[in-house]
Every structure is written in structure tokens, then in C-alpha cells.
């Protein structure tokens, strides 16, 4: 449970949060890039998309970001660095 600025309790919905992360990231990928926007790209639709690098956060963020990238580009390869020994 969390409390808003008015002191009201709300349940935290992880499913909703993951969906919001995916949709927000996909909206960034769907924007017209600042450079090479008219060139053919590697997206599913042959367009050039913005380049987005994501660093940090807990592991919960990884799944919705990969889903978003898959929607834009199709299957991808991931290089994952984790600081745990």
C-alpha cells in the first residue's frame, strides 16, 4: 500500500506499472529521430527509430523495455551487465 499526497491509501499494481513502462518506452521509440529520420532503418516497418540506451533501475524494468523494443524492432539480442558478484 502507498499513500498519496492527501493521505489516501492505494494498492500498488505491479502489472499496471509494467504496462506503463512498456507503453512509455514504446512512445519514445515511436518518435521521429533527430537525425537520419528519412533513411531506411532496422525497425519492423523499415524506419529509422531513435536510439535509446537504458541504464540502472531494478530488474523489474528489463521485461517491459524488452517487450517495447521487440514491438519496434522484432527479436533482439541483449547484453546484460549486472554488478552482483
Secondary structure, 3 states (H helix, E strand, C coil): CEECCCCCEECCCHHHHHHHHHHHHHHHHCCCCCCCCCCECCCCCCECCCCCCCCCCCCHHHHHHHHHHHHHHCCCCCCCCCCCC
